[in-house]
Amino acid sequence: MSNRLPLIAGNWKMNNNHLEAIALVQKLAFALDDKDYDNAEVVVLPPFTDLRSVQTLVDGDKLRIGYGAQDVSAHEKGAYTGEVSGSMLAKLDCSYVLVGHSERRELHAEDDSVVNTKAKAAFANGVVPIVCVGEGLDVRKAGNQVEHVIAQIDGSLKDITAEQAEKLVIAYEPVWAIGTGEVATPEDAQEVCSAIRTRLAELYSPEVAGAVRLLYGGSVKGDNAGSIMGKDDVDGALVGGASLKADDFVKIIRFGDSK
Ligand SMILES: O=C(CO)COP(=O)(O)O
């Protein structure tokens, strides 16, 4: 039994305009009660264009729903067309930001060095990075998932201090499970999350490793969330498709008390 509060984060990806975002967050708030929030930290990660609307709703109705962004610039400010800086996210009271999601790593050529710079940019502005790691099908078939993920951890966390690492969230998202319905088994998730926690203890200390929340992501649904999040080293879920429907997301959130 860990004392880490489970974190259930919904990565909306490129879905929901700012009006749809307001409607979805309102539906979530209506469905959840204090017991749910006591058992799990609930966070939504909408597109950039929705953040101000979500902030206004959360602040106005004093909702116990956190929010954040799906990406952040590696730069503080300047001639970086289309990018959004960590300070801009902080100004919108974003608590978290995804860095290194596989869809960014693959589609925008973001390697561990870029992910590392983005994680530092987030921390520099008081926004907690959710560092995403995970192997492709070829690596999984070769049985090298642990080695692959640990190499991503080493590269993505370079020069991140112990004080920063304690606040960190890491999401293990096997690429072959994202959007495919091919969810990893609880044992798959535990194997890799346990290896990540062991590596964190080597890089920092057992205390720091014990503080970091490790999420699983990849086809998490209401009918598989409980078994995965019940594993010792899995502290929550990073949810894609199932976070777009309030009822589905609430089912997953309620497994947060399976710890
Ligand atoms: O990429 C994901 C969350 O970041 C997972 O997406 P799915 O839950 O749709 O597989």
The ligand as a MOL file (V3000), in Angstrom:
LIG
                    3D

  0  0  0     0  0            999 V3000
M  V30 BEGIN CTAB
M  V30 COUNTS 10 9 0 0 0
M  V30 BEGIN ATOM
M  V30 1 O -2.0350 8.2920 -25.4610 0
M  V30 2 C -2.7330 8.0060 -24.5120 0
M  V30 3 C -2.8460 8.9380 -23.3670 0
M  V30 4 O -1.8280 9.9140 -23.4120 0
M  V30 5 C -3.5450 6.7500 -24.4680 0
M  V30 6 O -4.5980 6.8790 -25.4030 0
M  V30 7 P -5.7720 5.7660 -25.3720 0
M  V30 8 O -6.2760 5.7280 -23.9410 0
M  V30 9 O -6.7980 6.2770 -26.3450 0
M  V30 10 O -5.1170 4.4690 -25.7790 0
M  V30 END ATOM
M  V30 BEGIN BOND
M  V30 1 2 1 2
M  V30 2 1 2 3
M  V30 3 1 2 5
M  V30 4 1 3 4
M  V30 5 1 5 6
M  V30 6 1 6 7
M  V30 7 2 7 8
M  V30 8 1 7 9
M  V30 9 1 7 10
M  V30 END BOND
M  V30 END CTAB
M  END
